[in-house]
Amino acid sequence: MDGEDLQEGMMRLGGPLFGKYDDPAAWIADLAQAGYQAAYCPIDEKASAATVAQFRQAAQAADVVIAEVGAWSNPMANDDATRRAALAFCQERLALADAIGARCCVNIAGSRGSEWDGPDAANYAADTFALIVDSVRTIIDAVKPTQSFYTLETMPWMYPDSPEVYVELIKAIDRPQFAVHFDPINMMNSVPRFYQHREFVQHCVDLLGPMIKSCHIKDMRIDRPFVVALRETAPGLGMLDYAAILRSLATLDVDTPLMLEHLAEAHEYTAAAQYVRAVAHTAGLTWR
């Protein structure tokens, strides 16, 4: 692939906003000011049907893609009450994603340890894969979405932690409204993957591309202290070849959002967005 071949490919960049929105016009204005063509869902599952419709229509009129509705919770919790509450929450959030026209509802598979999103040996126990399949089916079958998709964010210490495992989950879950949420940085959980990140990201895109509904984009560095320390950073503050990563992502569907995350201040998002846009421009890529 070269820059000339990708001139027709377009991408959508998005990130969090720091306001709370009752007025769709104010939300669209802030997205425009940030230069975002993709957005996180601005309202929650408690919003009325009329409010959901207003935000959906505003996004469509402004050519803004609502990338995702987060359903951050632990459907794999060992505590029954916590697990049932998480499944119900995921169902509510998937219903919101479907109603507002988001590309996906995203959660992690969940952890079987004490931290809802943390590492634990039981995350790789023999029956964990089957429990993930059951939980995802329970969520999708209760909602029966027709527009949006339920997705699992790729992670470093729980399934899905590789594109191959994601393919296995897609086959096992066997639901057309199950798809892929792609965070390549989360899967760089070893030194070889870190140093071979160009090839790894392209491999993921080759294997999962048509199923990817939304992406998180970050950066990463490797630190010297023993034992290995791989650390997430803002785009431009790490060691990754961002031009190569964007070239791979630019081959996805033109409405696939690339979403900034995990920064503390608005000015950090501004700097990260400027960096990503500059790299894309140098690589011959364009934004919607």
PyRosetta script that sets phi, psi and omega in degrees:
from pyrosetta import init, pose_from_sequence

init()
pose = pose_from_sequence("MDGEDLQEGMMRLGGPLFGKYDDPAAWIADLAQAGYQAAYCPIDEKASAATVAQFRQAAQAADVVIAEVGAWSNPMANDDATRRAALAFCQERLALADAIGARCCVNIAGSRGSEWDGPDAANYAADTFALIVDSVRTIIDAVKPTQSFYTLETMPWMYPDSPEVYVELIKAIDRPQFAVHFDPINMMNSVPRFYQHREFVQHCVDLLGPMIKSCHIKDMRIDRPFVVALRETAPGLGMLDYAAILRSLATLDVDTPLMLEHLAEAHEYTAAAQYVRAVAHTAGLTWR")
pose.set_psi(1, 137.1)
pose.set_omega(1, 172.2)
pose.set_phi(2, -128.5)
pose.set_psi(2, 171.4)
pose.set_omega(2, -175.4)
pose.set_phi(3, -58.1)
pose.set_psi(3, -38.5)
pose.set_omega(3, -177.6)
pose.set_phi(4, -63.3)
pose.set_psi(4, -39.6)
pose.set_omega(4, -179.5)
pose.set_phi(5, -63.5)
pose.set_psi(5, -26.5)
pose.set_omega(5, -173.4)
pose.set_phi(6, -98.1)
pose.set_psi(6, 5.5)
pose.set_omega(6, -178.1)
pose.set_phi(7, -57.9)
pose.set_psi(7, -31.8)
pose.set_omega(7, -179.2)
pose.set_phi(8, -79.7)
pose.set_psi(8, -19.4)
pose.set_omega(8, -179.4)
pose.set_phi(9, -74.0)
pose.set_psi(9, 136.7)
pose.set_omega(9, 179.2)
pose.set_phi(10, -126.6)
pose.set_psi(10, 155.6)
pose.set_omega(10, 179.4)
pose.set_phi(11, -133.3)
pose.set_psi(11, 161.5)
pose.set_omega(11, 176.1)
pose.set_phi(12, -117.5)
pose.set_psi(12, 127.6)
pose.set_omega(12, 177.9)
pose.set_phi(13, -103.6)
pose.set_psi(13, 140.2)
pose.set_omega(13, 178.9)
pose.set_phi(14, -148.9)
pose.set_psi(14, 170.7)
pose.set_omega(14, 178.2)
pose.set_phi(15, -168.8)
pose.set_psi(15, 173.1)
pose.set_omega(15, 179.4)
pose.set_phi(16, -68.5)
pose.set_psi(16, 151.3)
pose.set_omega(16, 167.8)
pose.set_phi(17, -109.7)
pose.set_psi(17, 158.6)
pose.set_omega(17, -172.2)
pose.set_phi(18, -104.0)
pose.set_psi(18, 10.2)
pose.set_omega(18, 178.2)
pose.set_phi(19, -105.4)
pose.set_psi(19, 167.6)
pose.set_omega(19, 170.1)
pose.set_phi(20, -109.4)
pose.set_psi(20, 137.7)
pose.set_omega(20, -166.8)
pose.set_phi(21, -122.5)
pose.set_psi(21, 124.1)
pose.set_omega(21, 167.6)
pose.set_phi(22, -103.0)
pose.set_psi(22, -21.7)
pose.set_omega(22, -174.5)
pose.set_phi(23, -110.1)
pose.set_psi(23, 114.8)
pose.set_omega(23, 179.2)
pose.set_phi(24, -58.4)
pose.set_psi(24, -33.3)
pose.set_omega(24, -179.1)
pose.set_phi(25, -63.9)
pose.set_psi(25, -40.3)
pose.set_omega(25, 178.2)
pose.set_phi(26, -65.7)
pose.set_psi(26, -39.0)
pose.set_omega(26, 177.4)
pose.set_phi(27, -62.2)
pose.set_psi(27, -47.8)
pose.set_omega(27, 179.4)
pose.set_phi(28, -63.1)
pose.set_psi(28, -38.6)
pose.set_omega(28, 179.4)
pose.set_phi(29, -63.4)
pose.set_psi(29, -41.8)
pose.set_omega(29, 179.9)
pose.set_phi(30, -69.1)
pose.set_psi(30, -36.7)
pose.set_omega(30, 175.1)
pose.set_phi(31, -62.4)
pose.set_psi(31, -42.6)
pose.set_omega(31, 179.2)
pose.set_phi(32, -63.4)
pose.set_psi(32, -41.3)
pose.set_omega(32, 179.7)
pose.set_phi(33, -63.2)
pose.set_psi(33, -36.5)
pose.set_omega(33, 178.0)
pose.set_phi(34, -77.8)
pose.set_psi(34, -13.1)
pose.set_omega(34, -177.9)
pose.set_phi(35, 76.7)
pose.set_psi(35, 24.7)
pose.set_omega(35, -178.1)
pose.set_phi(36, -91.8)
pose.set_psi(36, 136.4)
pose.set_omega(36, 173.5)
pose.set_phi(37, -106.2)
pose.set_psi(37, 1.8)
pose.set_omega(37, 176.5)
pose.set_phi(38, -138.7)
pose.set_psi(38, 155.0)
pose.set_omega(38, -172.9)
pose.set_phi(39, -146.0)
pose.set_psi(39, 149.7)
pose.set_omega(39, 164.6)
pose.set_phi(40, -74.0)
pose.set_psi(40, 152.6)
pose.set_omega(40, -179.2)
pose.set_phi(41, -60.2)
pose.set_psi(41, 128.1)
pose.set_omega(41, -173.5)
pose.set_phi(42, -87.4)
pose.set_psi(42, -6.4)
pose.set_omega(42, -176.8)
pose.set_phi(43, -131.4)
pose.set_psi(43, 167.7)
pose.set_omega(43, -177.9)
pose.set_phi(44, -111.0)
pose.set_psi(44, -176.7)
pose.set_omega(44, -173.9)
pose.set_phi(45, -70.5)
pose.set_psi(45, -8.7)
pose.set_omega(45, 178.2)
pose.set_phi(46, -84.7)
pose.set_psi(46, -9.6)
pose.set_omega(46, -178.8)
pose.set_phi(47, -64.8)
pose.set_psi(47, 148.0)
pose.set_omega(47, 178.9)
pose.set_phi(48, -70.6)
pose.set_psi(48, 161.2)
pose.set_omega(48, 177.5)
pose.set_phi(49, -59.8)
pose.set_psi(49, -36.3)
pose.set_omega(49, 179.4)
pose.set_phi(50, -65.7)
pose.set_psi(50, -41.2)
pose.set_omega(50, 178.8)
pose.set_phi(51, -66.2)
pose.set_psi(51, -42.5)
pose.set_omega(51, 177.3)
pose.set_phi(52, -58.4)
pose.set_psi(52, -44.4)
pose.set_omega(52, -179.7)
pose.set_phi(53, -63.9)
pose.set_psi(53, -38.4)
pose.set_omega(53, 179.4)
pose.set_phi(54, -63.5)
pose.set_psi(54, -43.9)
pose.set_omega(54, 179.7)
pose.set_phi(55, -68.7)
pose.set_psi(55, -38.2)
pose.set_omega(55, 178.0)
pose.set_phi(56, -62.4)
pose.set_psi(56, -45.5)
pose.set_omega(56, -179.5)
pose.set_phi(57, -65.5)
pose.set_psi(57, -38.6)
pose.set_omega(57, 179.0)
pose.set_phi(58, -63.6)
pose.set_psi(58, -42.0)
pose.set_omega(58, 179.1)
pose.set_phi(59, -63.9)
pose.set_psi(59, -44.1)
pose.set_omega(59, 179.8)
pose.set_phi(60, -62.8)
pose.set_psi(60, -42.5)
pose.set_omega(60, -178.5)
pose.set_phi(61, -65.7)
pose.set_psi(61, -32.2)
pose.set_omega(61, -178.1)
pose.set_phi(62, -93.9)
pose.set_psi(62, 4.8)
pose.set_omega(62, -176.6)
pose.set_phi(63, 55.5)
pose.set_psi(63, 45.2)
pose.set_omega(63, 174.8)
pose.set_phi(64, -107.4)
pose.set_psi(64, 130.3)
pose.set_omega(64, 175.6)
pose.set_phi(65, -92.6)
pose.set_psi(65, 125.9)
pose.set_omega(65, 171.2)
pose.set_phi(66, -81.0)
pose.set_psi(66, 110.4)
pose.set_omega(66, -170.5)
pose.set_phi(67, -69.5)
pose.set_psi(67, -48.8)
pose.set_omega(67, -170.4)
pose.set_phi(68, -161.5)
pose.set_psi(68, 153.5)
pose.set_omega(68, 169.3)
pose.set_phi(69, -112.1)
pose.set_psi(69, 118.6)
pose.set_omega(69, 179.9)
pose.set_phi(70, -75.7)
pose.set_psi(70, 138.8)
pose.set_omega(70, 177.0)
pose.set_phi(71, -125.1)
pose.set_psi(71, 45.5)
pose.set_omega(71, -169.3)
pose.set_phi(72, -63.8)
pose.set_psi(72, 111.5)
pose.set_omega(72, -175.5)
pose.set_phi(73, -169.6)
pose.set_psi(73, -179.8)
pose.set_omega(73, -174.7)
pose.set_phi(74, -122.2)
pose.set_psi(74, 85.2)
pose.set_omega(74, 177.6)
pose.set_phi(75, -68.6)
pose.set_psi(75, -3.9)
pose.set_omega(75, 179.0)
pose.set_phi(76, -105.6)
pose.set_psi(76, 10.0)
pose.set_omega(76, -175.5)
pose.set_phi(77, -57.3)
pose.set_psi(77, 143.3)
pose.set_omega(77, 178.4)
pose.set_phi(78, -71.0)
pose.set_psi(78, -29.7)
pose.set_omega(78, 177.7)
pose.set_phi(79, -76.8)
pose.set_psi(79, 125.0)
pose.set_omega(79, -174.4)
pose.set_phi(80, -60.6)
pose.set_psi(80, -43.0)
pose.set_omega(80, -178.1)
pose.set_phi(81, -64.2)
pose.set_psi(81, -42.1)
pose.set_omega(81, 178.6)
pose.set_phi(82, -64.6)
pose.set_psi(82, -41.8)
pose.set_omega(82, -179.8)
pose.set_phi(83, -64.7)
pose.set_psi(83, -45.1)
pose.set_omega(83, -179.6)
pose.set_phi(84, -64.7)
pose.set_psi(84, -39.8)
pose.set_omega(84, 178.2)
pose.set_phi(85, -63.9)
pose.set_psi(85, -39.3)
pose.set_omega(85, 179.4)
pose.set_phi(86, -65.7)
pose.set_psi(86, -43.0)
pose.set_omega(86, 178.3)
pose.set_phi(87, -61.5)
pose.set_psi(87, -42.5)
pose.set_omega(87, 178.9)
pose.set_phi(88, -64.5)
pose.set_psi(88, -41.4)
pose.set_omega(88, 179.1)
pose.set_phi(89, -63.1)
pose.set_psi(89, -43.7)
pose.set_omega(89, 178.1)
pose.set_phi(90, -61.2)
pose.set_psi(90, -38.2)
pose.set_omega(90, 178.1)
pose.set_phi(91, -65.4)
pose.set_psi(91, -42.5)
pose.set_omega(91, 177.9)
pose.set_phi(92, -63.3)
pose.set_psi(92, -41.6)
pose.set_omega(92, -177.9)
pose.set_phi(93, -72.4)
pose.set_psi(93, -35.0)
pose.set_omega(93, 175.3)
pose.set_phi(94, -66.0)
pose.set_psi(94, -39.8)
pose.set_omega(94, 176.6)
pose.set_phi(95, -61.6)
pose.set_psi(95, -40.6)
pose.set_omega(95, 176.9)
pose.set_phi(96, -63.0)
pose.set_psi(96, -45.0)
pose.set_omega(96, 179.0)
pose.set_phi(97, -58.3)
pose.set_psi(97, -41.6)
pose.set_omega(97, -179.5)
pose.set_phi(98, -66.9)
pose.set_psi(98, -39.7)
pose.set_omega(98, -177.3)
pose.set_phi(99, -72.8)
pose.set_psi(99, -35.5)
pose.set_omega(99, -174.9)
pose.set_phi(100, -90.7)
pose.set_psi(100, -7.7)
pose.set_omega(100, 177.5)
pose.set_phi(101, 84.4)
pose.set_psi(101, 24.5)
pose.set_omega(101, 176.5)
pose.set_phi(102, -71.1)
pose.set_psi(102, 149.9)
pose.set_omega(102, 179.2)
pose.set_phi(103, -66.2)
pose.set_psi(103, -30.3)
pose.set_omega(103, 178.6)
pose.set_phi(104, -160.5)
pose.set_psi(104, 162.2)
pose.set_omega(104, 164.0)
pose.set_phi(105, -106.0)
pose.set_psi(105, 131.3)
pose.set_omega(105, -173.8)
pose.set_phi(106, -124.7)
pose.set_psi(106, 138.3)
pose.set_omega(106, 171.5)
pose.set_phi(107, -144.5)
pose.set_psi(107, 170.4)
pose.set_omega(107, 166.6)
pose.set_phi(108, -85.7)
pose.set_psi(108, 166.7)
pose.set_omega(108, 176.6)
pose.set_phi(109, -63.3)
pose.set_psi(109, -34.6)
pose.set_omega(109, -177.4)
pose.set_phi(110, 111.1)
pose.set_psi(110, 156.7)
pose.set_omega(110, -179.2)
pose.set_phi(111, -111.4)
pose.set_psi(111, 148.7)
pose.set_omega(111, 176.2)
pose.set_phi(112, -96.7)
pose.set_psi(112, 8.6)
pose.set_omega(112, 178.1)
pose.set_phi(113, -99.4)
pose.set_psi(113, -164.3)
pose.set_omega(113, -175.1)
pose.set_phi(114, -77.6)
pose.set_psi(114, -25.2)
pose.set_omega(114, 177.0)
pose.set_phi(115, -98.2)
pose.set_psi(115, 133.3)
pose.set_omega(115, -173.1)
pose.set_phi(116, -61.0)
pose.set_psi(116, -28.4)
pose.set_omega(116, -177.7)
pose.set_phi(117, -121.6)
pose.set_psi(117, 19.4)
pose.set_omega(117, -170.6)
pose.set_phi(118, -99.8)
pose.set_psi(118, 169.9)
pose.set_omega(118, 177.1)
pose.set_phi(119, -73.5)
pose.set_psi(119, 148.5)
pose.set_omega(119, 176.3)
pose.set_phi(120, -164.5)
pose.set_psi(120, 144.0)
pose.set_omega(120, 179.6)
pose.set_phi(121, -58.7)
pose.set_psi(121, -34.7)
pose.set_omega(121, -178.1)
pose.set_phi(122, -68.3)
pose.set_psi(122, -15.7)
pose.set_omega(122, 176.0)
pose.set_phi(123, -62.4)
pose.set_psi(123, -19.3)
pose.set_omega(123, 179.4)
pose.set_phi(124, -116.4)
pose.set_psi(124, 18.5)
pose.set_omega(124, 176.2)
pose.set_phi(125, -65.6)
pose.set_psi(125, 162.1)
pose.set_omega(125, -172.9)
pose.set_phi(126, -60.3)
pose.set_psi(126, -33.7)
pose.set_omega(126, -175.5)
pose.set_phi(127, -95.0)
pose.set_psi(127, -0.6)
pose.set_omega(127, -174.8)
pose.set_phi(128, -66.7)
pose.set_psi(128, -41.3)
pose.set_omega(128, 179.6)
pose.set_phi(129, -56.9)
pose.set_psi(129, -45.8)
pose.set_omega(129, 179.8)
pose.set_phi(130, -64.3)
pose.set_psi(130, -36.6)
pose.set_omega(130, 178.1)
pose.set_phi(131, -65.5)
pose.set_psi(131, -38.2)
pose.set_omega(131, 176.6)
pose.set_phi(132, -63.2)
pose.set_psi(132, -45.2)
pose.set_omega(132, 178.7)
pose.set_phi(133, -57.6)
pose.set_psi(133, -46.6)
pose.set_omega(133, -178.6)
pose.set_phi(134, -63.5)
pose.set_psi(134, -42.4)
pose.set_omega(134, -177.1)
pose.set_phi(135, -67.3)
pose.set_psi(135, -41.5)
pose.set_omega(135, 180.0)
pose.set_phi(136, -66.2)
pose.set_psi(136, -43.1)
pose.set_omega(136, 177.2)
pose.set_phi(137, -60.3)
pose.set_psi(137, -41.6)
pose.set_omega(137, 179.6)
pose.set_phi(138, -59.9)
pose.set_psi(138, -41.9)
pose.set_omega(138, -179.4)
pose.set_phi(139, -67.7)
pose.set_psi(139, -50.3)
pose.set_omega(139, -176.4)
pose.set_phi(140, -67.3)
pose.set_psi(140, -42.7)
pose.set_omega(140, -176.5)
pose.set_phi(141, -67.2)
pose.set_psi(141, -28.4)
pose.set_omega(141, 178.2)
pose.set_phi(142, -73.1)
pose.set_psi(142, -32.9)
pose.set_omega(142, -174.8)
pose.set_phi(143, -94.7)
pose.set_psi(143, -37.2)
pose.set_omega(143, -175.8)
pose.set_phi(144, 53.3)
pose.set_psi(144, 57.9)
pose.set_omega(144, -179.7)
pose.set_phi(145, -66.3)
pose.set_psi(145, 150.2)
pose.set_omega(145, 178.7)
pose.set_phi(146, -118.2)
pose.set_psi(146, -19.6)
pose.set_omega(146, -177.1)
pose.set_phi(147, -110.3)
pose.set_psi(147, -43.9)
pose.set_omega(147, -175.6)
pose.set_phi(148, -99.8)
pose.set_psi(148, 178.5)
pose.set_omega(148, -176.4)
pose.set_phi(149, -133.2)
pose.set_psi(149, 147.0)
pose.set_omega(149, 170.1)
pose.set_phi(150, -90.3)
pose.set_psi(150, 135.3)
pose.set_omega(150, -176.5)
pose.set_phi(151, -136.3)
pose.set_psi(151, 157.7)
pose.set_omega(151, 173.7)
pose.set_phi(152, -113.4)
pose.set_psi(152, 127.9)
pose.set_omega(152, 177.6)
pose.set_phi(153, -70.9)
pose.set_psi(153, 132.8)
pose.set_omega(153, 175.4)
pose.set_phi(154, -63.2)
pose.set_psi(154, 141.4)
pose.set_omega(154, -170.5)
pose.set_phi(155, -138.5)
pose.set_psi(155, 161.0)
pose.set_omega(155, -178.1)
pose.set_phi(156, -82.8)
pose.set_psi(156, -21.3)
pose.set_omega(156, -171.6)
pose.set_phi(157, -138.0)
pose.set_psi(157, 25.7)
pose.set_omega(157, 171.5)
pose.set_phi(158, -157.1)
pose.set_psi(158, 161.0)
pose.set_omega(158, 176.7)
pose.set_phi(159, -69.1)
pose.set_psi(159, 142.9)
pose.set_omega(159, -5.5)
pose.set_phi(160, -84.9)
pose.set_psi(160, 125.7)
pose.set_omega(160, -178.8)
pose.set_phi(161, -112.7)
pose.set_psi(161, 9.8)
pose.set_omega(161, 176.2)
pose.set_phi(162, -156.9)
pose.set_psi(162, 158.2)
pose.set_omega(162, 177.3)
pose.set_phi(163, -64.2)
pose.set_psi(163, -31.3)
pose.set_omega(163, -179.9)
pose.set_phi(164, -66.1)
pose.set_psi(164, -41.9)
pose.set_omega(164, 177.1)
pose.set_phi(165, -65.0)
pose.set_psi(165, -36.8)
pose.set_omega(165, 178.7)
pose.set_phi(166, -63.0)
pose.set_psi(166, -41.1)
pose.set_omega(166, 177.3)
pose.set_phi(167, -61.2)
pose.set_psi(167, -41.9)
pose.set_omega(167, 178.0)
pose.set_phi(168, -61.4)
pose.set_psi(168, -41.4)
pose.set_omega(168, 178.8)
pose.set_phi(169, -65.0)
pose.set_psi(169, -43.1)
pose.set_omega(169, 179.0)
pose.set_phi(170, -57.0)
pose.set_psi(170, -45.2)
pose.set_omega(170, -179.7)
pose.set_phi(171, -66.7)
pose.set_psi(171, -43.3)
pose.set_omega(171, -175.9)
pose.set_phi(172, -71.5)
pose.set_psi(172, -40.6)
pose.set_omega(172, -179.6)
pose.set_phi(173, -68.6)
pose.set_psi(173, -40.0)
pose.set_omega(173, 170.6)
pose.set_phi(174, 55.9)
pose.set_psi(174, 50.4)
pose.set_omega(174, 176.3)
pose.set_phi(175, -131.3)
pose.set_psi(175, 127.4)
pose.set_omega(175, -177.2)
pose.set_phi(176, -62.4)
pose.set_psi(176, -22.9)
pose.set_omega(176, -179.3)
pose.set_phi(177, -95.1)
pose.set_psi(177, 17.8)
pose.set_omega(177, 168.8)
pose.set_phi(178, -100.7)
pose.set_psi(178, 131.1)
pose.set_omega(178, -176.9)
pose.set_phi(179, -142.7)
pose.set_psi(179, -160.5)
pose.set_omega(179, -168.9)
pose.set_phi(180, -117.1)
pose.set_psi(180, 131.7)
pose.set_omega(180, 165.0)
pose.set_phi(181, -107.8)
pose.set_psi(181, 123.9)
pose.set_omega(181, -168.0)
pose.set_phi(182, -109.2)
pose.set_psi(182, 115.9)
pose.set_omega(182, 171.0)
pose.set_phi(183, -127.1)
pose.set_psi(183, 93.2)
pose.set_omega(183, -174.7)
pose.set_phi(184, -64.6)
pose.set_psi(184, -31.3)
pose.set_omega(184, -178.6)
pose.set_phi(185, -65.1)
pose.set_psi(185, -37.7)
pose.set_omega(185, 179.6)
pose.set_phi(186, -61.2)
pose.set_psi(186, -25.8)
pose.set_omega(186, -178.8)
pose.set_phi(187, -91.7)
pose.set_psi(187, -4.2)
pose.set_omega(187, 178.2)
pose.set_phi(188, -82.1)
pose.set_psi(188, 73.5)
pose.set_omega(188, -172.1)
pose.set_phi(189, -106.4)
pose.set_psi(189, 19.8)
pose.set_omega(189, 175.8)
pose.set_phi(190, -151.0)
pose.set_psi(190, 159.5)
pose.set_omega(190, 179.4)
pose.set_phi(191, -62.9)
pose.set_psi(191, -43.3)
pose.set_omega(191, 178.1)
pose.set_phi(192, -59.8)
pose.set_psi(192, -42.0)
pose.set_omega(192, 178.4)
pose.set_phi(193, -64.0)
pose.set_psi(193, -38.1)
pose.set_omega(193, 179.3)
pose.set_phi(194, -61.1)
pose.set_psi(194, -49.7)
pose.set_omega(194, -176.7)
pose.set_phi(195, -76.6)
pose.set_psi(195, -20.9)
pose.set_omega(195, 177.5)
pose.set_phi(196, -105.5)
pose.set_psi(196, 31.0)
pose.set_omega(196, -172.3)
pose.set_phi(197, -64.0)
pose.set_psi(197, -31.6)
pose.set_omega(197, 179.6)
pose.set_phi(198, -61.1)
pose.set_psi(198, -49.9)
pose.set_omega(198, -179.4)
pose.set_phi(199, -67.9)
pose.set_psi(199, -36.5)
pose.set_omega(199, -178.3)
pose.set_phi(200, -65.9)
pose.set_psi(200, -46.1)
pose.set_omega(200, -179.8)
pose.set_phi(201, -62.6)
pose.set_psi(201, -42.8)
pose.set_omega(201, 179.0)
pose.set_phi(202, -63.9)
pose.set_psi(202, -38.7)
pose.set_omega(202, 177.2)
pose.set_phi(203, -61.1)
pose.set_psi(203, -42.8)
pose.set_omega(203, 178.1)
pose.set_phi(204, -61.6)
pose.set_psi(204, -45.0)
pose.set_omega(204, -179.5)
pose.set_phi(205, -63.9)
pose.set_psi(205, -41.5)
pose.set_omega(205, 178.6)
pose.set_phi(206, -61.3)
pose.set_psi(206, -38.5)
pose.set_omega(206, -174.2)
pose.set_phi(207, -83.8)
pose.set_psi(207, -35.7)
pose.set_omega(207, -170.1)
pose.set_phi(208, -114.5)
pose.set_psi(208, -8.9)
pose.set_omega(208, -167.0)
pose.set_phi(209, -40.5)
pose.set_psi(209, -56.3)
pose.set_omega(209, -176.9)
pose.set_phi(210, -63.4)
pose.set_psi(210, -18.9)
pose.set_omega(210, -177.7)
pose.set_phi(211, -95.6)
pose.set_psi(211, -7.4)
pose.set_omega(211, -176.2)
pose.set_phi(212, -77.0)
pose.set_psi(212, 123.4)
pose.set_omega(212, -178.0)
pose.set_phi(213, -104.0)
pose.set_psi(213, -29.1)
pose.set_omega(213, 179.5)
pose.set_phi(214, -156.0)
pose.set_psi(214, 153.2)
pose.set_omega(214, -178.7)
pose.set_phi(215, -130.4)
pose.set_psi(215, 143.3)
pose.set_omega(215, 166.2)
pose.set_phi(216, -100.1)
pose.set_psi(216, 136.4)
pose.set_omega(216, 179.5)
pose.set_phi(217, -121.7)
pose.set_psi(217, 130.2)
pose.set_omega(217, -178.4)
pose.set_phi(218, -143.9)
pose.set_psi(218, -166.4)
pose.set_omega(218, 176.2)
pose.set_phi(219, -136.0)
pose.set_psi(219, 175.8)
pose.set_omega(219, -176.7)
pose.set_phi(220, -155.5)
pose.set_psi(220, 149.4)
pose.set_omega(220, 173.3)
pose.set_phi(221, -133.3)
pose.set_psi(221, 159.5)
pose.set_omega(221, 174.1)
pose.set_phi(222, -110.5)
pose.set_psi(222, 133.0)
pose.set_omega(222, -178.5)
pose.set_phi(223, -104.8)
pose.set_psi(223, 156.3)
pose.set_omega(223, -173.4)
pose.set_phi(224, -73.7)
pose.set_psi(224, -34.4)
pose.set_omega(224, -171.4)
pose.set_phi(225, -57.8)
pose.set_psi(225, 146.1)
pose.set_omega(225, 175.0)
pose.set_phi(226, -80.4)
pose.set_psi(226, 146.4)
pose.set_omega(226, -9.0)
pose.set_phi(227, -80.2)
pose.set_psi(227, -170.4)
pose.set_omega(227, -172.5)
pose.set_phi(228, -53.5)
pose.set_psi(228, 134.6)
pose.set_omega(228, 175.3)
pose.set_phi(229, -126.7)
pose.set_psi(229, 108.9)
pose.set_omega(229, 174.8)
pose.set_phi(230, -105.1)
pose.set_psi(230, 121.0)
pose.set_omega(230, -170.9)
pose.set_phi(231, -122.6)
pose.set_psi(231, 133.9)
pose.set_omega(231, 174.7)
pose.set_phi(232, -70.8)
pose.set_psi(232, 142.6)
pose.set_omega(232, 173.2)
pose.set_phi(233, -137.3)
pose.set_psi(233, 171.7)
pose.set_omega(233, 171.2)
pose.set_phi(234, -68.6)
pose.set_psi(234, 152.0)
pose.set_omega(234, 175.0)
pose.set_phi(235, -53.3)
pose.set_psi(235, 131.0)
pose.set_omega(235, 179.9)
pose.set_phi(236, 96.1)
pose.set_psi(236, -12.8)
pose.set_omega(236, -179.2)
pose.set_phi(237, -108.2)
pose.set_psi(237, 5.1)
pose.set_omega(237, 179.7)
pose.set_phi(238, -111.5)
pose.set_psi(238, -154.6)
pose.set_omega(238, -172.8)
pose.set_phi(239, -121.6)
pose.set_psi(239, 9.5)
pose.set_omega(239, -175.5)
pose.set_phi(240, -83.4)
pose.set_psi(240, 153.8)
pose.set_omega(240, 176.2)
pose.set_phi(241, -82.8)
pose.set_psi(241, 91.6)
pose.set_omega(241, -173.8)
pose.set_phi(242, -67.9)
pose.set_psi(242, -32.7)
pose.set_omega(242, 178.1)
pose.set_phi(243, -61.6)
pose.set_psi(243, -42.7)
pose.set_omega(243, 179.2)
pose.set_phi(244, -65.4)
pose.set_psi(244, -41.7)
pose.set_omega(244, 179.3)
pose.set_phi(245, -62.5)
pose.set_psi(245, -45.8)
pose.set_omega(245, -178.9)
pose.set_phi(246, -66.7)
pose.set_psi(246, -35.1)
pose.set_omega(246, 176.9)
pose.set_phi(247, -61.2)
pose.set_psi(247, -40.8)
pose.set_omega(247, 177.8)
pose.set_phi(248, -66.0)
pose.set_psi(248, -46.0)
pose.set_omega(248, -177.5)
pose.set_phi(249, -67.9)
pose.set_psi(249, -27.2)
pose.set_omega(249, -179.1)
pose.set_phi(250, -68.9)
pose.set_psi(250, -11.9)
pose.set_omega(250, 177.6)
pose.set_phi(251, -86.5)
pose.set_psi(251, -5.0)
pose.set_omega(251, 177.0)
pose.set_phi(252, -74.5)
pose.set_psi(252, 172.4)
pose.set_omega(252, 174.0)
pose.set_phi(253, -48.7)
pose.set_psi(253, 139.2)
pose.set_omega(253, -171.7)
pose.set_phi(254, -64.1)
pose.set_psi(254, -18.4)
pose.set_omega(254, 178.8)
pose.set_phi(255, -95.4)
pose.set_psi(255, 6.7)
pose.set_omega(255, 179.8)
pose.set_phi(256, -68.9)
pose.set_psi(256, 121.1)
pose.set_omega(256, -178.8)
pose.set_phi(257, -78.7)
pose.set_psi(257, 141.5)
pose.set_omega(257, 169.9)
pose.set_phi(258, -110.4)
pose.set_psi(258, 110.7)
pose.set_omega(258, -167.3)
pose.set_phi(259, -110.3)
pose.set_psi(259, 125.4)
pose.set_omega(259, 172.8)
pose.set_phi(260, -73.7)
pose.set_psi(260, 150.8)
pose.set_omega(260, 180.0)
pose.set_phi(261, -159.1)
pose.set_psi(261, 170.6)
pose.set_omega(261, 169.0)
pose.set_phi(262, 67.3)
pose.set_psi(262, 22.2)
pose.set_omega(262, 174.6)
pose.set_phi(263, -104.8)
pose.set_psi(263, 154.3)
pose.set_omega(263, -169.9)
pose.set_phi(264, -91.3)
pose.set_psi(264, -32.7)
pose.set_omega(264, -170.8)
pose.set_phi(265, -125.1)
pose.set_psi(265, 154.2)
pose.set_omega(265, -179.7)
pose.set_phi(266, -59.2)
pose.set_psi(266, -39.3)
pose.set_omega(266, -177.6)
pose.set_phi(267, -66.4)
pose.set_psi(267, -27.3)
pose.set_omega(267, 176.5)
pose.set_phi(268, -68.6)
pose.set_psi(268, -38.8)
pose.set_omega(268, 176.3)
pose.set_phi(269, -66.6)
pose.set_psi(269, -38.1)
pose.set_omega(269, 177.8)
pose.set_phi(270, -60.8)
pose.set_psi(270, -45.9)
pose.set_omega(270, 179.6)
pose.set_phi(271, -64.7)
pose.set_psi(271, -41.9)
pose.set_omega(271, 179.8)
pose.set_phi(272, -64.2)
pose.set_psi(272, -43.4)
pose.set_omega(272, 179.2)
pose.set_phi(273, -63.4)
pose.set_psi(273, -41.4)
pose.set_omega(273, 178.8)
pose.set_phi(274, -62.0)
pose.set_psi(274, -41.4)
pose.set_omega(274, 179.0)
pose.set_phi(275, -63.7)
pose.set_psi(275, -48.3)
pose.set_omega(275, -177.9)
pose.set_phi(276, -62.2)
pose.set_psi(276, -42.2)
pose.set_omega(276, 179.0)
pose.set_phi(277, -64.5)
pose.set_psi(277, -40.0)
pose.set_omega(277, -179.4)
pose.set_phi(278, -65.3)
pose.set_psi(278, -43.1)
pose.set_omega(278, 178.1)
pose.set_phi(279, -63.3)
pose.set_psi(279, -43.5)
pose.set_omega(279, 179.0)
pose.set_phi(280, -60.2)
pose.set_psi(280, -43.4)
pose.set_omega(280, 179.4)
pose.set_phi(281, -60.6)
pose.set_psi(281, -45.9)
pose.set_omega(281, 179.7)
pose.set_phi(282, -62.5)
pose.set_psi(282, -34.3)
pose.set_omega(282, -179.9)
pose.set_phi(283, -81.4)
pose.set_psi(283, -1.2)
pose.set_omega(283, 179.6)
pose.set_phi(284, 80.1)
pose.set_psi(284, 23.0)
pose.set_omega(284, -179.6)
pose.set_phi(285, -101.4)
pose.set_psi(285, 158.8)
pose.set_omega(285, -177.6)
pose.set_phi(286, -128.6)
pose.set_psi(286, 160.8)
pose.set_omega(286, 178.8)
pose.set_phi(287, -114.1)
pose.set_psi(287, 150.5)
pose.set_omega(287, 175.4)
pose.set_phi(288, -71.3)
pose.dump_pdb("model.pdb")
